[in-house]
Every structure is written in C-alpha cells, then in structure tokens.
Amino acid sequence: MAQNLSSIGNQTGSTGTSGDNGSDDAVASMEAAFDRAIAKAAQVTEKRMEGGSALDAARTRLSN
C-alpha cells in the first residue's frame, strides 16, 4: 500500500484551501476581536473611574 507523500507539510486553513490564507484570516479575525475587547475594557475602566470619583466626592461631602 503506497502513501501519497506529496501533501506532507501542507496545512489547510479555515477556508479549506491549502496555504496560509486561512491561517492569516483566522489570525486577523482574532486580532480584531482582541482589539474590540481591549477597547471595551478601556471604556468600562473609564466609566468605573468616573463613577468612583463621584462616589469619593459624595463620601467626602458627607464626612465634612
């Protein structure tokens, strides 16, 4: 039984095509998802900081 060795080392990407196109698309998609997550985390942090500042100011007013 002979094996076909011509395709050894070739990888198929998410598109099912041989080569790096599928891998590149997957990496680009992951990078975009991480960029969106980082931006959202920055927005959440900013809102928490604003809320924390208002809370600190209210506590200061109450203690005076």
Protein Blocks (a to p, Z undefined) as FASTA:
>chain_A
ZZdfklgoiacdfkopacjklmmmmmmmmmmmmmmmmmmmmmmmmmmmmmmmmmmmmmmm
mmZZ
